[in-house]
Amino acid sequence: MSAFEIAEMETSEFVQWQSFLELKTGMWLPEARKSFLLASLNRHMREMGIENYQNFYSMLNTGRVSSLDWSKIVDSLTVHETCFYRDETSLKLVSNYCRNKVQKGFRHESENAQQIHLWSVGCSTGEESYSLAIEMDKLSFSLSGSHGQKFYYGVTGIDVSYPSLAIAREGIYDNKKLETISQTTKNHYFEPLDNGFLQVKEFVRDRTCFIQGNILELENKNESSYDVIYCQNVMIYFRQEKKEAILKSLIKKLKPRGLLVLGHGELGNFETHDLIKVDNKNCLAFIKNENYKTDTKEKFSKQIKFSSESKYNKQNKYNKQKNLSRMELS
Ligand SMILES: C[S@@+](CC[C@H](N)C(=O)[O-])C[C@H]1O[C@@H](n2cnc3c(N)ncnc32)[C@H](O)[C@@H]1O
């Protein structure tokens, strides 16, 4: 076999790697991604002079690789694919939600500046966070005529991958990466650099920050809470019980009546009273129920399926919630 040939892997061995990776990273590697795993393992094995999967496995399993190598390996097994304006419909939903929230704030507390804090979870190389920031800047511009009232926004991106975050912080992208952005937006929000690349302008970067973190360990991360949590194409890499745990911590970080946006079909078969589904067939989004109580750990697991309420009560409550979420987003 040549040095660049990728060796086959027995099914039993693949299952061993699947369990190992889930234990160490939380991510579940489906069978469909086996070739991705093999290509990545082979690249590391060549670099580290390791002869076969079993030797590599026992090295990792017994902690005989440095933490730097380990983080490189995990990073190469993670999908970082992203782009600007990846889901325009969801971005529009966020924008409408924020517009309504800010305008309501202007009406009720006219002397106070309005603030919106958005969280881009699994932000990868930053395109999603900057798309949100650009939408917020456009919103701020369109609201600026309202009697001098101020609107401030901030976007925080979080990702487990250090190399992705380094790219996100610089905000420098190949022109090809900006194909999904209109020319007017490109001109307004990006600075052409000498090397043909473009950089997100400073006034947008100033409103955006990036932090390293694992969404499976959010409980210990920071105390902030957010008006909007945007988490797309991340939960697909986790099995149902992990998704539910992630969702639970995202809900905790959301302000009352805050907006949670997920990717289509990312949640699986899951329901909770803590979230009210937004009535929009093109987006998977929820408003946090204002009756949510943080101290009800047990309650969460009990609520996964709607419990023993009478049919009448359920329907009544559902209609009321649906109307509320419509008002928020119309
Ligand atoms: C496919 S990208 C999605 C990027 C962006 N959200 C989008 O939709 O375009 C998934 C990102 O989730 C990050 N990720 C995976 N597991 C994570 C974890 N446990 N904690 C934080 N980020 C994670 C990966 O590093 C990767 O950058």
PDBQT file of the ligand as one rigid body, heavy atoms in Angstrom, charges set to zero:
ROOT
HETATM    1  C1  LIG A 401     -21.211  23.386  10.071  1.00  0.00    +0.000 C 
HETATM    2  S1  LIG A 401     -20.561  24.645  11.075  1.00  0.00    +0.000 S 
HETATM    3  C2  LIG A 401     -21.947  25.751  11.127  1.00  0.00    +0.000 C 
HETATM    4  C3  LIG A 401     -21.534  27.197  11.055  1.00  0.00    +0.000 C 
HETATM    5  C4  LIG A 401     -22.699  28.182  11.064  1.00  0.00    +0.000 C 
HETATM    6  N1  LIG A 401     -23.490  28.051  12.257  1.00  0.00    +0.000 N 
HETATM    7  C5  LIG A 401     -23.554  28.020   9.853  1.00  0.00    +0.000 C 
HETATM    8  O1  LIG A 401     -24.681  27.522   9.959  1.00  0.00    +0.000 OA
HETATM    9  O2  LIG A 401     -23.134  28.395   8.767  1.00  0.00    +0.000 OA
HETATM   10  C6  LIG A 401     -20.600  23.894  12.686  1.00  0.00    +0.000 C 
HETATM   11  C7  LIG A 401     -19.720  24.603  13.707  1.00  0.00    +0.000 C 
HETATM   12  O3  LIG A 401     -20.090  24.124  15.004  1.00  0.00    +0.000 OA
HETATM   13  C8  LIG A 401     -18.916  24.037  15.770  1.00  0.00    +0.000 C 
HETATM   14  N2  LIG A 401     -19.103  23.070  16.859  1.00  0.00    +0.000 N 
HETATM   15  C9  LIG A 401     -19.212  21.730  16.777  1.00  0.00    +0.000 A 
HETATM   16  N3  LIG A 401     -19.318  21.200  17.998  1.00  0.00    +0.000 NA
HETATM   17  C10 LIG A 401     -19.273  22.230  18.866  1.00  0.00    +0.000 A 
HETATM   18  C11 LIG A 401     -19.326  22.313  20.273  1.00  0.00    +0.000 A 
HETATM   19  N4  LIG A 401     -19.435  21.223  21.026  1.00  0.00    +0.000 N 
HETATM   20  N5  LIG A 401     -19.257  23.540  20.843  1.00  0.00    +0.000 NA
HETATM   21  C12 LIG A 401     -19.142  24.658  20.086  1.00  0.00    +0.000 A 
HETATM   22  N6  LIG A 401     -19.072  24.632  18.750  1.00  0.00    +0.000 NA
HETATM   23  C13 LIG A 401     -19.142  23.439  18.139  1.00  0.00    +0.000 A 
HETATM   24  C14 LIG A 401     -17.863  23.557  14.780  1.00  0.00    +0.000 C 
HETATM   25  O4  LIG A 401     -16.557  23.854  15.248  1.00  0.00    +0.000 OA
HETATM   26  C15 LIG A 401     -18.254  24.296  13.515  1.00  0.00    +0.000 C 
HETATM   27  O5  LIG A 401     -17.512  25.467  13.345  1.00  0.00    +0.000 OA
ENDROOT
TORSDOF 0
